[in-house]
Amino acid sequence: KNEYSSLLILMVKIKECGIVPNKSTIRALLGLMNDLPSLDRESFIVLEELVIFSDLKHNSSELGFGSLDEKSKFEAYYRILEYYCDTWNLPEALSMFVRMQQSSSVKLESHHYVMILAMLAETGHLRKDAPSIEGLDGIYNNSAGPNLFNEIVAEMANTVDEIDPSCAVRLYKSFVMGFNDYPIHFYRPGHEMIDTIENVPISRCAAKRDELVACRVWLDKSTGKCPITETQQHIMPLSSNQRKIIHDDLFKLAKEEYNNSPDKKHKDSSDRALIELQKFSQWLAKKKDVSYTAIIDGANAAFYKHHLNNGEFNYRQLKFVVDALEAEDYKALVILPSKYVKPGFILSDGRRQRLNEEDLEIMNDIVSSR
């Protein structure tokens, strides 16, 4: 703490003397600030002063030097946005967020949007009766309420493809907190204490009028419609050129990863991974009558919590995953190393595992049905 108190004194003295620190000094100071696990008020003041000096808020021509490297710039933006959101400083948070959107060096991800949406939800500024947020002129067309939510989410839809589970939980808890006196679809008391995505309620029932929907949803795969709100989901098909790019990049990555792998044997050709992937690609191309909608990493599924099964490959566990997906109308493709489709094989600890009759039956069923 003393170190950052000294930094604060240093920044005050620099400001008082009218000195413009050079890029190396700012980069070193920003590096110290960016290493902080969290910002208290004192350390935030230091970072904010650095931001002003480093042209993250002002024109570089006024200060006499160019912008910093992209990594330092991004980290500084993010830490300040995080502090504004944690302290519910709405105008400054939204202003910084828009500044990040307009910066060519910043790639916004789902957690950036979730920070903003969670802050707005927790403070009640996404409700229909929400008061306007002062200082948003020229930042957003709407100053509060559902229309502001729609505006931010529309931007989000054009930038990110998915929200990770921790972000989804954060959003759920924030909306439950900010709409605690609203009718919430499929809400049960205590759900605001949820900390994993598996415990967020899931529903297939249509919502009632004016209910807040903040749960997980079973989508109708045949129509792409949300059964709760009747919202039509967008399909994102790949063009032929995009498919070719992904295909070629995957082959290139497979070769590079295999050649850098510690498991690579000296006698193996550097193109072995490429050859094996080509064989798989050709096999998949022949399965024109089958459309796989789920891919299972068989070894990961079978060894999950393997300490509870004497450290062995668990075919019954793998079957459970396959059956669960197919019960939801998915067509699952199971990927397994070839040694695990034999009656016996050597485990990583050197022990030999022999499959019993039940495991052999499951193995043969999985192999034959794919």
Secondary structure, 3 states (H helix, E strand, C coil): CHHHHHHHHHHHHHHHHCCCCCHHHHHHHHHHHHCCCCCCHHHHHHHHHHHHHCCCCCCHHHHCCCCCCHHHHHHHHHHHHHHHHHCCCHHHHHHHHHHHHHCCCCCCCHHHHHHHHHHHHHCCCCCCCCCCCCCCCCCCCCCCHHHHHHHHHHHHHCCCCCCCHHHHHHHHHHHHHHCCCCCECCCCCCHHHCCCHHHCCEECCCCCCCCECCCEECCECCCCECCCCCCECCCCCCCHHHHHHHHHHHHHHHHHHHHCCCCCCCCCCCCHHHHHHHHHHHHHHHCCCCCCCEEEEHHHHHHCCHHHHCCCCCHHHHHHHHHHHHHCCCCEEEECCHHHHCCEEECCCCCEEECCHHHHHHHHHHHHHC
